[in-house]
Amino acid sequence: MKPPEQIETERLVLRIPSLADTGAIFNSYAQDTEVLRYLTWRPHQNIQETEGFLVGCIIAWDGDARFPYVITLRESGEVIGMIEIRINVYKADAGYVLSRQHWGKGIATEALCSLVEWALRQASIYRVWALCDVDNLASAGVLEKVGMEREGLLRRQIVHPNISDEPRDCYCYAAVK
C-alpha cells in the first residue's frame, strides 16, 4: 500500500521530493540548529549532504514502507519542510520538519492531519503514531491538535544528537480506530 504521490490541503501541497528541492531545503532548514534541535540528524555541513538525503527520500518511494513528502505552499510552490509516513503492516508512524519562519502558523498541523486522515481511512491501518522529545512542547501540541492522544513516556528512547549523544525520554502519541 502506498499513499498518494501528492496530497493537497487548503494551504499546502505535499509531494514526492526531487533533486530540484536541494537548495531550498539546505537554505531553509537543513543547516538550522534550532529547527534540528529535536531531530535525529545533525545539521548538514554542505549542499551535497542535503542532495544525498534527498536521493534516499526519492528512492524510498520505490519501496513499500517509507514515504517522505516535501511540504510546499500551495500558492507559491515554496518548499518549507518535509513530512514522512512510514507504514508497517497495520500501523503507521510519522515525523516532520518545518522551516523556522513557518512555525506557529498551523502548517505542521495541517500537513500531519492530512496524512493521519489518509492513513486511518485505509482498511488495513489501525494505528497512526509519533514520538516527540519531552521538551518539544510545540510538537506535542501539533500531535494533540491532529487528534493523537499521549499514550505514555518512553524512557531513553531516542537520540537527538543536537541536544545530547545519550538517548532521551520522549512521549508516544497515537490515533487509533
Backbone as CSV, one residue per row, in Angstrom:
resi,resn,N_x,N_y,N_z,CA_x,CA_y,CA_z,C_x,C_y,C_z
1,MET,0.848,-1.173,0.000,0.000,0.000,0.000,0.891,1.233,0.000
2,LYS,0.559,2.146,-0.881,1.284,3.413,-0.947,0.302,4.562,-0.802
3,PRO,0.727,5.607,-0.106,-0.112,6.798,-0.058,-0.080,7.503,-1.407
4,PRO,-0.960,8.465,-1.620,-0.933,9.208,-2.881,0.401,9.937,-3.050
5,GLU,0.824,10.111,-4.290,2.087,10.800,-4.551,1.991,12.294,-4.252
6,GLN,0.788,12.812,-4.225,0.588,14.223,-3.909,-0.694,14.362,-3.095
7,ILE,-0.624,15.177,-2.058,-1.777,15.473,-1.216,-1.910,16.987,-1.143
8,GLU,-3.104,17.492,-1.404,-3.342,18.928,-1.329,-4.262,19.231,-0.156
9,THR,-3.920,20.285,0.562,-4.755,20.791,1.645,-5.120,22.231,1.296
10,GLU,-5.762,22.894,2.220,-6.174,24.276,1.954,-4.998,25.169,1.564
11,ARG,-3.881,25.036,2.285,-2.731,25.921,2.041,-1.495,25.221,1.502
12,LEU,-1.500,23.901,1.464,-0.279,23.154,1.197,-0.424,22.145,0.068
13,VAL,0.716,21.777,-0.486,0.818,20.620,-1.368,1.951,19.770,-0.810
14,LEU,1.639,18.514,-0.497,2.652,17.542,-0.099,2.948,16.719,-1.343
15,ARG,4.214,16.628,-1.721,4.569,15.917,-2.941,5.875,15.167,-2.767
16,ILE,6.122,14.247,-3.691,7.374,13.492,-3.679,8.536,14.468,-3.870
17,PRO,9.603,14.321,-3.098,10.755,15.210,-3.257,11.447,15.000,-4.602
18,SER,12.165,16.016,-5.021,13.010,15.908,-6.214,14.349,16.561,-5.914
19,LEU,15.344,16.267,-6.718,16.659,16.868,-6.508,16.612,18.384,-6.689
20,ALA,15.630,18.878,-7.409,15.470,20.324,-7.569,15.151,21.014,-6.237
21,ASP,14.763,20.256,-5.214,14.448,20.811,-3.894,15.692,20.996,-3.022
22,THR,16.831,20.519,-3.484,18.044,20.508,-2.666,18.384,21.879,-2.101
23,GLY,18.494,22.882,-2.936,18.886,24.211,-2.481,17.904,24.796,-1.491
24,ALA,16.620,24.647,-1.767,15.596,25.203,-0.872,15.662,24.546,0.504
25,ILE,15.846,23.248,0.544,15.912,22.540,1.825,17.187,22.908,2.576
26,PHE,18.308,22.927,1.863,19.579,23.278,2.506,19.514,24.684,3.089
27,ASN,19.010,25.618,2.322,18.989,27.022,2.750,17.919,27.332,3.780
28,SER,16.788,26.620,3.762,15.698,26.989,4.663,15.766,26.303,6.028
29,TYR,16.265,25.058,6.096,16.284,24.436,7.423,17.340,23.368,7.650
30,ALA,17.942,22.800,6.637,18.844,21.653,6.841,20.107,22.003,7.603
31,GLN,20.415,23.278,7.721,21.589,23.677,8.497,21.221,24.546,9.705
32,ASP,19.930,24.650,9.994,19.436,25.489,11.090,19.391,24.672,12.385
33,THR,20.300,24.971,13.298,20.408,24.177,14.525,19.158,24.257,15.389
34,GLU,18.449,25.367,15.351,17.217,25.499,16.139,16.122,24.593,15.571
35,VAL,15.985,24.537,14.256,14.995,23.669,13.621,15.323,22.203,13.900
36,LEU,16.600,21.873,13.883,17.023,20.475,14.002,17.205,20.010,15.447
37,ARG,16.946,20.870,16.387,17.178,20.561,17.806,16.605,19.198,18.216
38,TYR,15.387,18.903,17.832,14.735,17.665,18.266,14.679,16.599,17.169
39,LEU,15.504,16.733,16.162,15.548,15.724,15.103,16.692,14.749,15.356
40,THR,16.717,13.673,14.593,17.694,12.617,14.818,18.940,12.759,13.953
41,TRP,19.076,13.883,13.268,20.258,14.106,12.430,20.845,15.480,12.688
42,ARG,22.123,15.574,12.444,22.846,16.823,12.668,22.688,17.755,11.461
43,PRO,22.943,19.049,11.660,22.854,19.993,10.538,23.763,19.573,9.379
44,HIS,23.274,19.780,8.183,24.079,19.477,7.001,25.192,20.512,6.880
45,GLN,26.377,20.020,6.615,27.550,20.894,6.508,27.708,21.486,5.115
46,ASN,27.093,20.823,4.125,27.189,21.311,2.748,25.985,20.815,1.964
47,ILE,25.797,21.384,0.800,24.626,21.070,-0.015,24.644,19.628,-0.523
48,GLN,25.834,19.037,-0.611,25.936,17.638,-1.054,25.284,16.691,-0.040
49,GLU,25.368,17.018,1.237,24.681,16.204,2.254,23.179,16.228,2.035
50,THR,22.656,17.412,1.747,21.218,17.543,1.503,20.824,16.781,0.253
51,GLU,21.636,16.859,-0.779,21.351,16.116,-2.010,21.342,14.615,-1.753
52,GLY,22.313,14.121,-0.986,22.346,12.696,-0.644,21.111,12.270,0.145
53,PHE,20.703,13.111,1.074,19.491,12.846,1.843,18.289,12.735,0.905
54,LEU,18.172,13.670,-0.045,17.037,13.655,-0.968,17.067,12.448,-1.894
55,VAL,18.241,12.010,-2.295,18.330,10.792,-3.108,17.691,9.632,-2.342
56,GLY,18.000,9.514,-1.052,17.395,8.466,-0.227,15.891,8.603,-0.123
57,CYS,15.405,9.839,-0.029,13.960,10.081,0.047,13.267,9.673,-1.253
58,ILE,13.879,9.982,-2.366,13.302,9.639,-3.670,13.275,8.122,-3.849
59,ILE,14.363,7.469,-3.505,14.450,6.007,-3.624,13.446,5.327,-2.701
60,ALA,13.187,5.921,-1.542,12.252,5.317,-0.576,10.890,5.054,-1.200
61,TRP,10.473,5.907,-2.131,9.168,5.728,-2.770,9.095,4.464,-3.632
62,ASP,10.239,3.868,-3.956,10.237,2.604,-4.711,9.887,1.425,-3.809
63,GLY,9.983,1.614,-2.506,9.666,0.559,-1.555,8.210,0.624,-1.133
64,ASP,7.923,-0.060,-0.037,6.535,-0.102,0.435,6.408,0.252,1.908
65,ALA,7.400,0.988,2.448,7.348,1.270,3.880,7.534,2.735,4.241
66,ARG,8.287,3.464,3.468,8.677,4.833,3.854,8.323,5.800,2.733
67,PHE,7.552,6.848,3.096,7.041,7.767,2.083,7.243,9.217,2.522
68,PRO,8.396,9.806,2.161,8.664,11.196,2.505,8.044,12.155,1.485
69,TYR,7.514,13.238,2.000,6.938,14.292,1.170,7.657,15.606,1.451
70,VAL,7.777,16.433,0.431,8.169,17.821,0.609,6.879,18.587,0.895
71,ILE,6.930,19.482,1.867,5.796,20.359,2.160,6.027,21.662,1.410
72,THR,5.083,22.025,0.552,5.193,23.281,-0.193,3.944,24.126,0.051
73,LEU,4.122,25.428,-0.077,2.975,26.328,-0.006,2.213,26.226,-1.317
74,ARG,0.929,26.040,-1.220,0.081,25.847,-2.400,0.140,27.044,-3.355
75,GLU,0.133,28.241,-2.815,0.102,29.452,-3.644,1.390,29.671,-4.424
76,SER,2.530,29.481,-3.754,3.814,29.838,-4.365,4.666,28.650,-4.787
77,GLY,4.396,27.466,-4.232,5.240,26.302,-4.501,6.508,26.282,-3.668
78,GLU,6.675,27.265,-2.767,7.875,27.340,-1.930,7.992,26.099,-1.044
79,VAL,9.182,25.501,-1.019,9.471,24.352,-0.162,9.724,24.874,1.244
80,ILE,8.928,24.389,2.220,9.041,24.899,3.587,9.292,23.805,4.623
81,GLY,9.346,22.549,4.199,9.602,21.475,5.149,9.404,20.119,4.507
82,MET,9.417,19.109,5.354,9.155,17.739,4.907,8.330,17.021,5.962
83,ILE,7.628,16.007,5.497,6.844,15.152,6.386,6.938,13.743,5.821
84,GLU,6.916,12.767,6.681,7.072,11.387,6.224,6.106,10.486,6.974
85,ILE,5.561,9.533,6.251,4.762,8.487,6.883,5.446,7.158,6.572
86,ARG,5.542,6.324,7.607,6.170,5.004,7.471,5.125,3.960,7.827
87,ILE,4.882,3.040,6.902,3.823,2.053,7.080,4.444,0.710,7.452
88,ASN,3.888,0.107,8.502,4.365,-1.179,8.986,3.147,-2.058,9.267
89,VAL,2.728,-2.780,8.270,1.602,-3.706,8.304,0.308,-2.987,8.678
90,TYR,-0.089,-2.981,9.943,-1.371,-2.424,10.381,-1.235,-1.068,11.074
91,LYS,-0.029,-0.525,11.075,0.184,0.751,11.748,1.105,1.631,10.911
92,ALA,1.081,2.914,11.215,1.940,3.871,10.522,2.439,4.883,11.532
93,ASP,3.665,5.350,11.316,4.173,6.432,12.161,4.612,7.586,11.275
94,ALA,4.723,8.744,11.873,5.013,9.946,11.099,6.033,10.819,11.812
95,GLY,6.717,11.624,11.005,7.642,12.625,11.511,7.650,13.796,10.544
96,TYR,8.077,14.949,11.013,8.029,16.140,10.172,9.079,17.146,10.616
97,VAL,9.379,18.069,9.704,10.272,19.196,9.974,9.756,20.381,9.172
98,LEU,9.871,21.562,9.756,9.344,22.765,9.122,10.336,23.907,9.324
99,SER,10.581,24.669,8.268,11.494,25.801,8.397,10.970,26.768,9.452
100,ARG,11.890,27.387,10.163,11.549,28.205,11.325,10.605,29.357,10.991
101,GLN,10.754,29.956,9.831,9.896,31.105,9.508,8.428,30.716,9.357
102,HIS,8.140,29.413,9.301,6.756,28.958,9.160,6.209,28.311,10.424
103,TRP,6.957,28.380,11.514,6.482,27.861,12.788,5.317,28.708,13.291
104,GLY,4.431,28.079,14.039,3.355,28.798,14.713,2.214,29.235,13.814
105,LYS,2.130,28.690,12.611,1.082,29.076,11.661,0.094,27.939,11.381
106,GLY,0.230,26.826,12.096,-0.661,25.695,11.887,-0.298,24.842,10.683
107,ILE,0.856,25.078,10.097,1.245,24.348,8.886,1.582,22.891,9.197
108,ALA,2.362,22.660,10.245,2.689,21.275,10.614,1.414,20.505,10.938
109,THR,0.494,21.147,11.639,-0.778,20.509,11.976,-1.556,20.157,10.713
110,GLU,-1.632,21.087,9.785,-2.372,20.855,8.538,-1.756,19.714,7.731
111,ALA,-0.440,19.700,7.630,0.236,18.642,6.869,0.050,17.280,7.536
112,LEU,0.290,17.227,8.846,0.170,15.949,9.556,-1.264,15.452,9.560
113,CYS,-2.213,16.339,9.736,-3.619,15.949,9.740,-3.989,15.244,8.432
114,SER,-3.484,15.751,7.319,-3.812,15.124,6.030,-3.288,13.696,5.956
115,LEU,-2.112,13.441,6.500,-1.561,12.079,6.476,-2.261,11.158,7.463
116,VAL,-2.566,11.668,8.641,-3.280,10.860,9.648,-4.656,10.470,9.105
117,GLU,-5.362,11.433,8.534,-6.689,11.133,7.972,-6.595,10.111,6.850
118,TRP,-5.611,10.271,5.954,-5.445,9.295,4.872,-5.201,7.903,5.460
119,ALA,-4.264,7.814,6.395,-3.892,6.507,6.955,-5.077,5.827,7.626
120,LEU,-5.836,6.561,8.421,-6.946,5.941,9.151,-8.129,5.597,8.245
121,ARG,-8.154,6.129,7.029,-9.178,5.717,6.053,-8.826,4.383,5.390
122,GLN,-7.589,3.941,5.536,-7.176,2.683,4.926,-7.685,1.514,5.768
123,ALA,-8.255,0.531,5.114,-8.848,-0.601,5.836,-7.827,-1.341,6.691
124,SER,-6.573,-1.382,6.264,-5.580,-2.195,6.963,-4.770,-1.441,8.015
125,ILE,-4.953,-0.133,8.134,-4.193,0.638,9.132,-5.114,0.980,10.303
126,TYR,-4.687,0.559,11.494,-5.484,0.751,12.698,-4.880,1.756,13.672
127,ARG,-3.627,2.124,13.425,-2.923,2.973,14.380,-1.960,3.893,13.631
128,VAL,-1.996,5.164,13.987,-1.010,6.131,13.495,-0.374,6.746,14.725
129,TRP,0.952,6.747,14.777,1.620,7.190,15.989,2.833,8.051,15.662
130,ALA,3.324,8.737,16.674,4.512,9.575,16.539,5.152,9.738,17.914
131,LEU,6.434,10.025,17.889,7.176,10.301,19.110,7.608,11.757,19.120
132,CYS,7.717,12.322,20.316,8.337,13.646,20.423,9.083,13.743,21.743
133,ASP,10.184,14.448,21.704,11.001,14.681,22.884,10.133,15.325,23.976
134,VAL,10.391,14.960,25.214,9.583,15.501,26.314,9.676,17.022,26.420
135,ASP,10.733,17.594,25.902,10.881,19.050,25.959,10.328,19.761,24.730
136,ASN,9.884,19.018,23.737,9.393,19.622,22.494,7.888,19.889,22.600
137,LEU,7.563,20.937,23.316,6.163,21.257,23.585,5.401,21.635,22.313
138,ALA,6.073,22.286,21.369,5.402,22.666,20.121,4.966,21.421,19.352
139,SER,5.823,20.435,19.264,5.468,19.211,18.546,4.369,18.446,19.285
140,ALA,4.442,18.418,20.598,3.384,17.765,21.370,2.041,18.429,21.070
141,GLY,2.045,19.743,20.950,0.819,20.464,20.621,0.285,20.099,19.254
142,VAL,1.177,19.955,18.268,0.761,19.541,16.924,0.110,18.164,16.985
143,LEU,0.742,17.239,17.666,0.217,15.868,17.746,-1.159,15.842,18.403
144,GLU,-1.340,16.635,19.414,-2.644,16.699,20.076,-3.701,17.341,19.177
145,LYS,-3.315,18.370,18.431,-4.269,19.056,17.549,-4.772,18.156,16.424
146,VAL,-3.971,17.166,16.014,-4.437,16.265,14.948,-5.217,15.086,15.508
147,GLY,-5.466,15.096,16.808,-6.301,14.060,17.410,-5.548,12.905,18.024
148,MET,-4.247,13.012,18.125,-3.486,11.953,18.782,-3.537,12.153,20.292
149,GLU,-3.521,11.056,20.999,-3.508,11.091,22.460,-2.162,10.622,22.964
150,ARG,-1.698,11.264,24.020,-0.439,10.842,24.631,-0.680,9.513,25.333
151,GLU,0.069,8.511,24.911,-0.091,7.176,25.493,0.884,6.912,26.629
152,GLY,2.027,7.562,26.581,2.965,7.306,27.653,4.334,7.887,27.391
153,LEU,5.192,7.649,28.352,6.569,8.114,28.320,7.472,6.936,27.979
154,LEU,8.305,7.113,26.988,9.295,6.095,26.634,10.650,6.613,27.106
155,ARG,11.183,5.962,28.098,12.421,6.425,28.713,13.619,6.005,27.882
156,ARG,14.535,6.968,27.712,15.787,6.727,26.972,15.521,6.096,25.605
157,GLN,14.577,6.645,24.880,14.073,6.054,23.647,14.813,6.481,22.388
158,ILE,15.195,7.763,22.305,15.689,8.257,21.029,16.829,9.256,21.246
159,VAL,17.802,9.194,20.355,18.925,10.127,20.435,18.622,11.339,19.564
160,HIS,18.679,12.485,20.176,18.593,13.759,19.453,19.995,14.367,19.553
161,PRO,20.839,14.095,18.554,22.264,14.437,18.665,22.559,15.926,18.776
162,ASN,21.593,16.767,18.473,21.816,18.205,18.597,21.597,18.694,20.024
163,ILE,21.137,17.774,20.889,20.970,18.065,22.314,21.981,17.261,23.124
164,SER,22.057,15.942,22.816,22.905,15.041,23.578,23.176,13.782,22.755
165,ASP,24.288,13.136,23.039,24.590,11.857,22.384,23.953,10.687,23.126
166,GLU,23.304,10.976,24.243,22.627,9.929,25.005,21.150,9.897,24.627
167,PRO,20.530,8.719,24.667,19.090,8.632,24.378,18.294,9.474,25.371
168,ARG,17.241,10.093,24.847,16.392,10.979,25.650,14.998,10.386,25.807
169,ASP,14.304,10.864,26.805,12.918,10.464,27.014,12.039,11.121,25.959
170,CYS,11.002,10.417,25.565,10.043,11.013,24.630,8.650,10.499,24.951
171,TYR,7.688,11.248,24.465,6.290,10.852,24.599,5.867,10.126,23.340
172,CYS,4.989,9.165,23.522,4.384,8.453,22.404,2.933,8.914,22.299
173,TYR,2.574,9.359,21.111,1.213,9.795,20.805,0.645,8.879,19.746
174,ALA,-0.672,8.647,19.771,-1.295,7.816,18.743,-2.754,8.167,18.557
175,ALA,-3.202,7.906,17.327,-4.623,7.928,16.993,-4.949,6.536,16.480
176,VAL,-6.073,5.984,16.920,-6.444,4.618,16.530,-7.899,4.591,16.081
177,LYS,-8.237,3.532,15.380,-9.637,3.347,15.001,-10.119,2.009,15.486
